[in-house]
Amino acid sequence: MRNEQNQELNSYQEEKAKDAIRQGHEFMTLLETYLDFPRWGFEVSLTDFSQWGNPKVIFDAEWYRVSFHFSKQRLQMQDKLYIQYGRRHAPDFTATIFWQGEECHCWHHYRWRPIEFLDGLTPQEAVDQEDWPPVPQAFRDSEEGKRLAVEYQPEFSLRLQSILWEQYGERLFELFDLRQPDLWEEYRKFVEEYYRLTNNKPSNKNPFPPLYKIC
């Protein structure tokens, strides 16, 4: 009896693992449908299809990285896609590292601090901005944006990402380029001042490390 149960368990685990790999390949196809990775010098550096329903892929260019992490929900319309940028020292599976003696966030969401900075806003203007920045807001208000927002959030995020790559191109990627320390320091100060101005918001209170600690 015990042997039969073990065989059933092993069979279930094998099928689960195969399904996770299948989901991972489908996820990769979805990414490549919307984003032209070779055009921007990206190559796959990590594929983690080991967790059922949560495939993760990281693409590397020479000096920066971009991570895509899918989260399958009970209902397909609730599936999530998390996109983050990292400088070349960002590790595969850790959100923070110690840099110059301090713990700091090394993976960065593309919304909205990088876009506000590239748009030339001051930290105060970014705080006062009620809507999304103009480029993503225009997509959000478009017929395509409205449709994808309702139909499938991951596709909405990827289409928006493709628009941002077209609009900002190398300017976006250079922000995370280790060869651009002066630009990064300017951006770091922008982020620090932004969070200083918003430190009264409940969502920004007491994170560790503080949200403005970036590297």
MODELLER restraints for C-alpha pairs under 7 A, 6 or more apart:
rsr = mdl.restraints
at = mdl.atoms
rsr.add(forms.Gaussian(group=physical.xy_distance, feature=features.Distance(at['CA:16:A'], at['CA:52:A']), mean=6.98, stdev=0.5))
rsr.add(forms.Gaussian(group=physical.xy_distance, feature=features.Distance(at['CA:17:A'], at['CA:50:A']), mean=6.95, stdev=0.5))
rsr.add(forms.Gaussian(group=physical.xy_distance, feature=features.Distance(at['CA:20:A'], at['CA:49:A']), mean=5.89, stdev=0.5))
rsr.add(forms.Gaussian(group=physical.xy_distance, feature=features.Distance(at['CA:20:A'], at['CA:50:A']), mean=6.41, stdev=0.5))
rsr.add(forms.Gaussian(group=physical.xy_distance, feature=features.Distance(at['CA:20:A'], at['CA:51:A']), mean=6.47, stdev=0.5))
rsr.add(forms.Gaussian(group=physical.xy_distance, feature=features.Distance(at['CA:20:A'], at['CA:52:A']), mean=4.54, stdev=0.5))
rsr.add(forms.Gaussian(group=physical.xy_distance, feature=features.Distance(at['CA:20:A'], at['CA:53:A']), mean=6.53, stdev=0.5))
rsr.add(forms.Gaussian(group=physical.xy_distance, feature=features.Distance(at['CA:21:A'], at['CA:49:A']), mean=5.42, stdev=0.5))
rsr.add(forms.Gaussian(group=physical.xy_distance, feature=features.Distance(at['CA:24:A'], at['CA:49:A']), mean=5.30, stdev=0.5))
rsr.add(forms.Gaussian(group=physical.xy_distance, feature=features.Distance(at['CA:24:A'], at['CA:55:A']), mean=5.35, stdev=0.5))
rsr.add(forms.Gaussian(group=physical.xy_distance, feature=features.Distance(at['CA:34:A'], at['CA:158:A']), mean=6.10, stdev=0.5))
rsr.add(forms.Gaussian(group=physical.xy_distance, feature=features.Distance(at['CA:34:A'], at['CA:159:A']), mean=6.12, stdev=0.5))
rsr.add(forms.Gaussian(group=physical.xy_distance, feature=features.Distance(at['CA:34:A'], at['CA:162:A']), mean=6.46, stdev=0.5))
rsr.add(forms.Gaussian(group=physical.xy_distance, feature=features.Distance(at['CA:35:A'], at['CA:162:A']), mean=5.75, stdev=0.5))
rsr.add(forms.Gaussian(group=physical.xy_distance, feature=features.Distance(at['CA:37:A'], at['CA:43:A']), mean=6.95, stdev=0.5))
rsr.add(forms.Gaussian(group=physical.xy_distance, feature=features.Distance(at['CA:41:A'], at['CA:61:A']), mean=5.41, stdev=0.5))
rsr.add(forms.Gaussian(group=physical.xy_distance, feature=features.Distance(at['CA:42:A'], at['CA:59:A']), mean=5.62, stdev=0.5))
rsr.add(forms.Gaussian(group=physical.xy_distance, feature=features.Distance(at['CA:42:A'], at['CA:60:A']), mean=5.17, stdev=0.5))
rsr.add(forms.Gaussian(group=physical.xy_distance, feature=features.Distance(at['CA:42:A'], at['CA:61:A']), mean=4.57, stdev=0.5))
rsr.add(forms.Gaussian(group=physical.xy_distance, feature=features.Distance(at['CA:43:A'], at['CA:59:A']), mean=5.23, stdev=0.5))
rsr.add(forms.Gaussian(group=physical.xy_distance, feature=features.Distance(at['CA:43:A'], at['CA:60:A']), mean=5.40, stdev=0.5))
rsr.add(forms.Gaussian(group=physical.xy_distance, feature=features.Distance(at['CA:43:A'], at['CA:61:A']), mean=6.49, stdev=0.5))
rsr.add(forms.Gaussian(group=physical.xy_distance, feature=features.Distance(at['CA:44:A'], at['CA:58:A']), mean=6.07, stdev=0.5))
rsr.add(forms.Gaussian(group=physical.xy_distance, feature=features.Distance(at['CA:44:A'], at['CA:59:A']), mean=4.40, stdev=0.5))
rsr.add(forms.Gaussian(group=physical.xy_distance, feature=features.Distance(at['CA:44:A'], at['CA:60:A']), mean=6.30, stdev=0.5))
rsr.add(forms.Gaussian(group=physical.xy_distance, feature=features.Distance(at['CA:45:A'], at['CA:58:A']), mean=5.72, stdev=0.5))
rsr.add(forms.Gaussian(group=physical.xy_distance, feature=features.Distance(at['CA:45:A'], at['CA:59:A']), mean=5.41, stdev=0.5))
rsr.add(forms.Gaussian(group=physical.xy_distance, feature=features.Distance(at['CA:45:A'], at['CA:60:A']), mean=5.96, stdev=0.5))
rsr.add(forms.Gaussian(group=physical.xy_distance, feature=features.Distance(at['CA:46:A'], at['CA:57:A']), mean=5.49, stdev=0.5))
rsr.add(forms.Gaussian(group=physical.xy_distance, feature=features.Distance(at['CA:46:A'], at['CA:58:A']), mean=5.01, stdev=0.5))
rsr.add(forms.Gaussian(group=physical.xy_distance, feature=features.Distance(at['CA:46:A'], at['CA:59:A']), mean=6.99, stdev=0.5))
rsr.add(forms.Gaussian(group=physical.xy_distance, feature=features.Distance(at['CA:47:A'], at['CA:56:A']), mean=5.93, stdev=0.5))
rsr.add(forms.Gaussian(group=physical.xy_distance, feature=features.Distance(at['CA:47:A'], at['CA:57:A']), mean=4.63, stdev=0.5))
rsr.add(forms.Gaussian(group=physical.xy_distance, feature=features.Distance(at['CA:47:A'], at['CA:58:A']), mean=6.71, stdev=0.5))
rsr.add(forms.Gaussian(group=physical.xy_distance, feature=features.Distance(at['CA:48:A'], at['CA:55:A']), mean=5.73, stdev=0.5))
rsr.add(forms.Gaussian(group=physical.xy_distance, feature=features.Distance(at['CA:48:A'], at['CA:56:A']), mean=5.10, stdev=0.5))
rsr.add(forms.Gaussian(group=physical.xy_distance, feature=features.Distance(at['CA:48:A'], at['CA:57:A']), mean=6.35, stdev=0.5))
rsr.add(forms.Gaussian(group=physical.xy_distance, feature=features.Distance(at['CA:49:A'], at['CA:55:A']), mean=4.70, stdev=0.5))
rsr.add(forms.Gaussian(group=physical.xy_distance, feature=features.Distance(at['CA:49:A'], at['CA:56:A']), mean=6.58, stdev=0.5))
rsr.add(forms.Gaussian(group=physical.xy_distance, feature=features.Distance(at['CA:53:A'], at['CA:71:A']), mean=6.04, stdev=0.5))
rsr.add(forms.Gaussian(group=physical.xy_distance, feature=features.Distance(at['CA:53:A'], at['CA:72:A']), mean=4.80, stdev=0.5))
rsr.add(forms.Gaussian(group=physical.xy_distance, feature=features.Distance(at['CA:54:A'], at['CA:69:A']), mean=6.81, stdev=0.5))
rsr.add(forms.Gaussian(group=physical.xy_distance, feature=features.Distance(at['CA:54:A'], at['CA:70:A']), mean=5.17, stdev=0.5))
rsr.add(forms.Gaussian(group=physical.xy_distance, feature=features.Distance(at['CA:54:A'], at['CA:71:A']), mean=4.82, stdev=0.5))
rsr.add(forms.Gaussian(group=physical.xy_distance, feature=features.Distance(at['CA:54:A'], at['CA:72:A']), mean=6.22, stdev=0.5))
rsr.add(forms.Gaussian(group=physical.xy_distance, feature=features.Distance(at['CA:55:A'], at['CA:69:A']), mean=6.14, stdev=0.5))
rsr.add(forms.Gaussian(group=physical.xy_distance, feature=features.Distance(at['CA:55:A'], at['CA:70:A']), mean=5.57, stdev=0.5))
rsr.add(forms.Gaussian(group=physical.xy_distance, feature=features.Distance(at['CA:56:A'], at['CA:68:A']), mean=5.75, stdev=0.5))
rsr.add(forms.Gaussian(group=physical.xy_distance, feature=features.Distance(at['CA:56:A'], at['CA:69:A']), mean=4.41, stdev=0.5))
rsr.add(forms.Gaussian(group=physical.xy_distance, feature=features.Distance(at['CA:56:A'], at['CA:70:A']), mean=6.29, stdev=0.5))
rsr.add(forms.Gaussian(group=physical.xy_distance, feature=features.Distance(at['CA:57:A'], at['CA:67:A']), mean=5.97, stdev=0.5))
rsr.add(forms.Gaussian(group=physical.xy_distance, feature=features.Distance(at['CA:57:A'], at['CA:68:A']), mean=5.31, stdev=0.5))
rsr.add(forms.Gaussian(group=physical.xy_distance, feature=features.Distance(at['CA:57:A'], at['CA:69:A']), mean=6.52, stdev=0.5))
rsr.add(forms.Gaussian(group=physical.xy_distance, feature=features.Distance(at['CA:58:A'], at['CA:65:A']), mean=6.95, stdev=0.5))
rsr.add(forms.Gaussian(group=physical.xy_distance, feature=features.Distance(at['CA:58:A'], at['CA:66:A']), mean=5.76, stdev=0.5))
rsr.add(forms.Gaussian(group=physical.xy_distance, feature=features.Distance(at['CA:58:A'], at['CA:67:A']), mean=4.37, stdev=0.5))
rsr.add(forms.Gaussian(group=physical.xy_distance, feature=features.Distance(at['CA:58:A'], at['CA:68:A']), mean=6.23, stdev=0.5))
rsr.add(forms.Gaussian(group=physical.xy_distance, feature=features.Distance(at['CA:59:A'], at['CA:65:A']), mean=5.76, stdev=0.5))
rsr.add(forms.Gaussian(group=physical.xy_distance, feature=features.Distance(at['CA:59:A'], at['CA:66:A']), mean=5.41, stdev=0.5))
rsr.add(forms.Gaussian(group=physical.xy_distance, feature=features.Distance(at['CA:59:A'], at['CA:67:A']), mean=6.43, stdev=0.5))
rsr.add(forms.Gaussian(group=physical.xy_distance, feature=features.Distance(at['CA:60:A'], at['CA:66:A']), mean=6.57, stdev=0.5))
rsr.add(forms.Gaussian(group=physical.xy_distance, feature=features.Distance(at['CA:63:A'], at['CA:87:A']), mean=6.60, stdev=0.5))
rsr.add(forms.Gaussian(group=physical.xy_distance, feature=features.Distance(at['CA:63:A'], at['CA:88:A']), mean=5.10, stdev=0.5))
rsr.add(forms.Gaussian(group=physical.xy_distance, feature=features.Distance(at['CA:63:A'], at['CA:177:A']), mean=5.23, stdev=0.5))
rsr.add(forms.Gaussian(group=physical.xy_distance, feature=features.Distance(at['CA:63:A'], at['CA:178:A']), mean=5.89, stdev=0.5))
rsr.add(forms.Gaussian(group=physical.xy_distance, feature=features.Distance(at['CA:64:A'], at['CA:86:A']), mean=5.87, stdev=0.5))
rsr.add(forms.Gaussian(group=physical.xy_distance, feature=features.Distance(at['CA:64:A'], at['CA:87:A']), mean=4.46, stdev=0.5))
rsr.add(forms.Gaussian(group=physical.xy_distance, feature=features.Distance(at['CA:64:A'], at['CA:88:A']), mean=4.50, stdev=0.5))
rsr.add(forms.Gaussian(group=physical.xy_distance, feature=features.Distance(at['CA:64:A'], at['CA:176:A']), mean=5.85, stdev=0.5))
rsr.add(forms.Gaussian(group=physical.xy_distance, feature=features.Distance(at['CA:64:A'], at['CA:177:A']), mean=5.63, stdev=0.5))
rsr.add(forms.Gaussian(group=physical.xy_distance, feature=features.Distance(at['CA:65:A'], at['CA:85:A']), mean=5.76, stdev=0.5))
rsr.add(forms.Gaussian(group=physical.xy_distance, feature=features.Distance(at['CA:65:A'], at['CA:86:A']), mean=4.97, stdev=0.5))
rsr.add(forms.Gaussian(group=physical.xy_distance, feature=features.Distance(at['CA:65:A'], at['CA:87:A']), mean=6.00, stdev=0.5))
rsr.add(forms.Gaussian(group=physical.xy_distance, feature=features.Distance(at['CA:65:A'], at['CA:88:A']), mean=6.07, stdev=0.5))
rsr.add(forms.Gaussian(group=physical.xy_distance, feature=features.Distance(at['CA:66:A'], at['CA:84:A']), mean=5.71, stdev=0.5))
rsr.add(forms.Gaussian(group=physical.xy_distance, feature=features.Distance(at['CA:66:A'], at['CA:85:A']), mean=4.46, stdev=0.5))
rsr.add(forms.Gaussian(group=physical.xy_distance, feature=features.Distance(at['CA:66:A'], at['CA:86:A']), mean=6.09, stdev=0.5))
rsr.add(forms.Gaussian(group=physical.xy_distance, feature=features.Distance(at['CA:67:A'], at['CA:83:A']), mean=5.62, stdev=0.5))
rsr.add(forms.Gaussian(group=physical.xy_distance, feature=features.Distance(at['CA:67:A'], at['CA:84:A']), mean=5.18, stdev=0.5))
rsr.add(forms.Gaussian(group=physical.xy_distance, feature=features.Distance(at['CA:67:A'], at['CA:85:A']), mean=6.30, stdev=0.5))
rsr.add(forms.Gaussian(group=physical.xy_distance, feature=features.Distance(at['CA:68:A'], at['CA:81:A']), mean=6.86, stdev=0.5))
rsr.add(forms.Gaussian(group=physical.xy_distance, feature=features.Distance(at['CA:68:A'], at['CA:82:A']), mean=5.75, stdev=0.5))
rsr.add(forms.Gaussian(group=physical.xy_distance, feature=features.Distance(at['CA:68:A'], at['CA:83:A']), mean=4.81, stdev=0.5))
rsr.add(forms.Gaussian(group=physical.xy_distance, feature=features.Distance(at['CA:68:A'], at['CA:84:A']), mean=6.82, stdev=0.5))
rsr.add(forms.Gaussian(group=physical.xy_distance, feature=features.Distance(at['CA:69:A'], at['CA:81:A']), mean=5.76, stdev=0.5))
rsr.add(forms.Gaussian(group=physical.xy_distance, feature=features.Distance(at['CA:69:A'], at['CA:82:A']), mean=5.10, stdev=0.5))
rsr.add(forms.Gaussian(group=physical.xy_distance, feature=features.Distance(at['CA:69:A'], at['CA:83:A']), mean=6.62, stdev=0.5))
rsr.add(forms.Gaussian(group=physical.xy_distance, feature=features.Distance(at['CA:70:A'], at['CA:80:A']), mean=5.91, stdev=0.5))
rsr.add(forms.Gaussian(group=physical.xy_distance, feature=features.Distance(at['CA:70:A'], at['CA:81:A']), mean=4.61, stdev=0.5))
rsr.add(forms.Gaussian(group=physical.xy_distance, feature=features.Distance(at['CA:70:A'], at['CA:82:A']), mean=6.41, stdev=0.5))
rsr.add(forms.Gaussian(group=physical.xy_distance, feature=features.Distance(at['CA:71:A'], at['CA:79:A']), mean=5.89, stdev=0.5))
rsr.add(forms.Gaussian(group=physical.xy_distance, feature=features.Distance(at['CA:71:A'], at['CA:80:A']), mean=5.06, stdev=0.5))
rsr.add(forms.Gaussian(group=physical.xy_distance, feature=features.Distance(at['CA:71:A'], at['CA:81:A']), mean=6.22, stdev=0.5))
rsr.add(forms.Gaussian(group=physical.xy_distance, feature=features.Distance(at['CA:72:A'], at['CA:79:A']), mean=4.89, stdev=0.5))
rsr.add(forms.Gaussian(group=physical.xy_distance, feature=features.Distance(at['CA:72:A'], at['CA:80:A']), mean=6.60, stdev=0.5))
rsr.add(forms.Gaussian(group=physical.xy_distance, feature=features.Distance(at['CA:73:A'], at['CA:79:A']), mean=4.98, stdev=0.5))
rsr.add(forms.Gaussian(group=physical.xy_distance, feature=features.Distance(at['CA:77:A'], at['CA:151:A']), mean=6.53, stdev=0.5))
rsr.add(forms.Gaussian(group=physical.xy_distance, feature=features.Distance(at['CA:77:A'], at['CA:152:A']), mean=5.45, stdev=0.5))
rsr.add(forms.Gaussian(group=physical.xy_distance, feature=features.Distance(at['CA:79:A'], at['CA:153:A']), mean=6.72, stdev=0.5))
rsr.add(forms.Gaussian(group=physical.xy_distance, feature=features.Distance(at['CA:79:A'], at['CA:154:A']), mean=6.91, stdev=0.5))
rsr.add(forms.Gaussian(group=physical.xy_distance, feature=features.Distance(at['CA:80:A'], at['CA:153:A']), mean=6.37, stdev=0.5))
rsr.add(forms.Gaussian(group=physical.xy_distance, feature=features.Distance(at['CA:80:A'], at['CA:154:A']), mean=5.84, stdev=0.5))
rsr.add(forms.Gaussian(group=physical.xy_distance, feature=features.Distance(at['CA:81:A'], at['CA:154:A']), mean=5.05, stdev=0.5))
rsr.add(forms.Gaussian(group=physical.xy_distance, feature=features.Distance(at['CA:83:A'], at['CA:109:A']), mean=6.41, stdev=0.5))
rsr.add(forms.Gaussian(group=physical.xy_distance, feature=features.Distance(at['CA:84:A'], at['CA:107:A']), mean=5.86, stdev=0.5))
rsr.add(forms.Gaussian(group=physical.xy_distance, feature=features.Distance(at['CA:84:A'], at['CA:108:A']), mean=5.09, stdev=0.5))
rsr.add(forms.Gaussian(group=physical.xy_distance, feature=features.Distance(at['CA:84:A'], at['CA:109:A']), mean=4.59, stdev=0.5))
rsr.add(forms.Gaussian(group=physical.xy_distance, feature=features.Distance(at['CA:84:A'], at['CA:110:A']), mean=6.16, stdev=0.5))
rsr.add(forms.Gaussian(group=physical.xy_distance, feature=features.Distance(at['CA:85:A'], at['CA:107:A']), mean=5.58, stdev=0.5))
rsr.add(forms.Gaussian(group=physical.xy_distance, feature=features.Distance(at['CA:85:A'], at['CA:108:A']), mean=5.05, stdev=0.5))
rsr.add(forms.Gaussian(group=physical.xy_distance, feature=features.Distance(at['CA:85:A'], at['CA:109:A']), mean=6.37, stdev=0.5))
rsr.add(forms.Gaussian(group=physical.xy_distance, feature=features.Distance(at['CA:85:A'], at['CA:110:A']), mean=6.83, stdev=0.5))
rsr.add(forms.Gaussian(group=physical.xy_distance, feature=features.Distance(at['CA:86:A'], at['CA:106:A']), mean=5.95, stdev=0.5))
rsr.add(forms.Gaussian(group=physical.xy_distance, feature=features.Distance(at['CA:86:A'], at['CA:107:A']), mean=4.73, stdev=0.5))
rsr.add(forms.Gaussian(group=physical.xy_distance, feature=features.Distance(at['CA:86:A'], at['CA:108:A']), mean=6.17, stdev=0.5))
rsr.add(forms.Gaussian(group=physical.xy_distance, feature=features.Distance(at['CA:86:A'], at['CA:176:A']), mean=6.51, stdev=0.5))
rsr.add(forms.Gaussian(group=physical.xy_distance, feature=features.Distance(at['CA:87:A'], at['CA:176:A']), mean=5.02, stdev=0.5))
rsr.add(forms.Gaussian(group=physical.xy_distance, feature=features.Distance(at['CA:87:A'], at['CA:177:A']), mean=6.20, stdev=0.5))
rsr.add(forms.Gaussian(group=physical.xy_distance, feature=features.Distance(at['CA:87:A'], at['CA:178:A']), mean=6.46, stdev=0.5))
rsr.add(forms.Gaussian(group=physical.xy_distance, feature=features.Distance(at['CA:88:A'], at['CA:178:A']), mean=6.89, stdev=0.5))
rsr.add(forms.Gaussian(group=physical.xy_distance, feature=features.Distance(at['CA:90:A'], at['CA:106:A']), mean=5.41, stdev=0.5))
rsr.add(forms.Gaussian(group=physical.xy_distance, feature=features.Distance(at['CA:90:A'], at['CA:107:A']), mean=6.57, stdev=0.5))
rsr.add(forms.Gaussian(group=physical.xy_distance, feature=features.Distance(at['CA:95:A'], at['CA:105:A']), mean=6.01, stdev=0.5))
rsr.add(forms.Gaussian(group=physical.xy_distance, feature=features.Distance(at['CA:95:A'], at['CA:106:A']), mean=6.01, stdev=0.5))
rsr.add(forms.Gaussian(group=physical.xy_distance, feature=features.Distance(at['CA:95:A'], at['CA:107:A']), mean=5.85, stdev=0.5))
rsr.add(forms.Gaussian(group=physical.xy_distance, feature=features.Distance(at['CA:96:A'], at['CA:103:A']), mean=6.46, stdev=0.5))
rsr.add(forms.Gaussian(group=physical.xy_distance, feature=features.Distance(at['CA:96:A'], at['CA:104:A']), mean=5.33, stdev=0.5))
rsr.add(forms.Gaussian(group=physical.xy_distance, feature=features.Distance(at['CA:96:A'], at['CA:105:A']), mean=4.48, stdev=0.5))
rsr.add(forms.Gaussian(group=physical.xy_distance, feature=features.Distance(at['CA:96:A'], at['CA:106:A']), mean=5.38, stdev=0.5))
rsr.add(forms.Gaussian(group=physical.xy_distance, feature=features.Distance(at['CA:97:A'], at['CA:103:A']), mean=5.45, stdev=0.5))
rsr.add(forms.Gaussian(group=physical.xy_distance, feature=features.Distance(at['CA:97:A'], at['CA:104:A']), mean=5.70, stdev=0.5))
rsr.add(forms.Gaussian(group=physical.xy_distance, feature=features.Distance(at['CA:97:A'], at['CA:105:A']), mean=6.75, stdev=0.5))
rsr.add(forms.Gaussian(group=physical.xy_distance, feature=features.Distance(at['CA:97:A'], at['CA:106:A']), mean=6.60, stdev=0.5))
rsr.add(forms.Gaussian(group=physical.xy_distance, feature=features.Distance(at['CA:98:A'], at['CA:104:A']), mean=6.17, stdev=0.5))
rsr.add(forms.Gaussian(group=physical.xy_distance, feature=features.Distance(at['CA:99:A'], at['CA:215:A']), mean=6.91, stdev=0.5))
rsr.add(forms.Gaussian(group=physical.xy_distance, feature=features.Distance(at['CA:103:A'], at['CA:209:A']), mean=6.29, stdev=0.5))
rsr.add(forms.Gaussian(group=physical.xy_distance, feature=features.Distance(at['CA:104:A'], at['CA:209:A']), mean=5.98, stdev=0.5))
rsr.add(forms.Gaussian(group=physical.xy_distance, feature=features.Distance(at['CA:104:A'], at['CA:213:A']), mean=4.83, stdev=0.5))
rsr.add(forms.Gaussian(group=physical.xy_distance, feature=features.Distance(at['CA:104:A'], at['CA:214:A']), mean=4.99, stdev=0.5))
rsr.add(forms.Gaussian(group=physical.xy_distance, feature=features.Distance(at['CA:104:A'], at['CA:215:A']), mean=6.00, stdev=0.5))
rsr.add(forms.Gaussian(group=physical.xy_distance, feature=features.Distance(at['CA:105:A'], at['CA:213:A']), mean=6.08, stdev=0.5))
rsr.add(forms.Gaussian(group=physical.xy_distance, feature=features.Distance(at['CA:105:A'], at['CA:214:A']), mean=4.66, stdev=0.5))
rsr.add(forms.Gaussian(group=physical.xy_distance, feature=features.Distance(at['CA:105:A'], at['CA:215:A']), mean=6.15, stdev=0.5))
rsr.add(forms.Gaussian(group=physical.xy_distance, feature=features.Distance(at['CA:106:A'], at['CA:214:A']), mean=5.95, stdev=0.5))
rsr.add(forms.Gaussian(group=physical.xy_distance, feature=features.Distance(at['CA:106:A'], at['CA:215:A']), mean=5.20, stdev=0.5))
rsr.add(forms.Gaussian(group=physical.xy_distance, feature=features.Distance(at['CA:113:A'], at['CA:191:A']), mean=6.91, stdev=0.5))
rsr.add(forms.Gaussian(group=physical.xy_distance, feature=features.Distance(at['CA:116:A'], at['CA:126:A']), mean=6.31, stdev=0.5))
rsr.add(forms.Gaussian(group=physical.xy_distance, feature=features.Distance(at['CA:116:A'], at['CA:133:A']), mean=6.57, stdev=0.5))
rsr.add(forms.Gaussian(group=physical.xy_distance, feature=features.Distance(at['CA:117:A'], at['CA:187:A']), mean=6.93, stdev=0.5))
rsr.add(forms.Gaussian(group=physical.xy_distance, feature=features.Distance(at['CA:123:A'], at['CA:190:A']), mean=5.96, stdev=0.5))
rsr.add(forms.Gaussian(group=physical.xy_distance, feature=features.Distance(at['CA:123:A'], at['CA:193:A']), mean=6.13, stdev=0.5))
rsr.add(forms.Gaussian(group=physical.xy_distance, feature=features.Distance(at['CA:123:A'], at['CA:194:A']), mean=4.81, stdev=0.5))
rsr.add(forms.Gaussian(group=physical.xy_distance, feature=features.Distance(at['CA:124:A'], at['CA:194:A']), mean=6.87, stdev=0.5))
rsr.add(forms.Gaussian(group=physical.xy_distance, feature=features.Distance(at['CA:127:A'], at['CA:194:A']), mean=6.77, stdev=0.5))
rsr.add(forms.Gaussian(group=physical.xy_distance, feature=features.Distance(at['CA:136:A'], at['CA:160:A']), mean=6.69, stdev=0.5))
rsr.add(forms.Gaussian(group=physical.xy_distance, feature=features.Distance(at['CA:139:A'], at['CA:145:A']), mean=5.34, stdev=0.5))
rsr.add(forms.Gaussian(group=physical.xy_distance, feature=features.Distance(at['CA:139:A'], at['CA:160:A']), mean=6.97, stdev=0.5))
rsr.add(forms.Gaussian(group=physical.xy_distance, feature=features.Distance(at['CA:140:A'], at['CA:146:A']), mean=6.16, stdev=0.5))
rsr.add(forms.Gaussian(group=physical.xy_distance, feature=features.Distance(at['CA:145:A'], at['CA:156:A']), mean=6.58, stdev=0.5))
rsr.add(forms.Gaussian(group=physical.xy_distance, feature=features.Distance(at['CA:148:A'], at['CA:155:A']), mean=6.44, stdev=0.5))
rsr.add(forms.Gaussian(group=physical.xy_distance, feature=features.Distance(at['CA:148:A'], at['CA:156:A']), mean=4.98, stdev=0.5))
rsr.add(forms.Gaussian(group=physical.xy_distance, feature=features.Distance(at['CA:149:A'], at['CA:156:A']), mean=5.57, stdev=0.5))
rsr.add(forms.Gaussian(group=physical.xy_distance, feature=features.Distance(at['CA:174:A'], at['CA:180:A']), mean=6.88, stdev=0.5))
rsr.add(forms.Gaussian(group=physical.xy_distance, feature=features.Distance(at['CA:175:A'], at['CA:183:A']), mean=6.52, stdev=0.5))
rsr.add(forms.Gaussian(group=physical.xy_distance, feature=features.Distance(at['CA:175:A'], at['CA:184:A']), mean=6.10, stdev=0.5))
rsr.add(forms.Gaussian(group=physical.xy_distance, feature=features.Distance(at['CA:188:A'], at['CA:214:A']), mean=6.81, stdev=0.5))
rsr.add(forms.Gaussian(group=physical.xy_distance, feature=features.Distance(at['CA:191:A'], at['CA:212:A']), mean=5.68, stdev=0.5))
rsr.add(forms.Gaussian(group=physical.xy_distance, feature=features.Distance(at['CA:192:A'], at['CA:212:A']), mean=4.64, stdev=0.5))
rsr.add(forms.Gaussian(group=physical.xy_distance, feature=features.Distance(at['CA:195:A'], at['CA:212:A']), mean=6.23, stdev=0.5))
rsr.add(forms.Gaussian(group=physical.xy_distance, feature=features.Distance(at['CA:199:A'], at['CA:205:A']), mean=6.39, stdev=0.5))
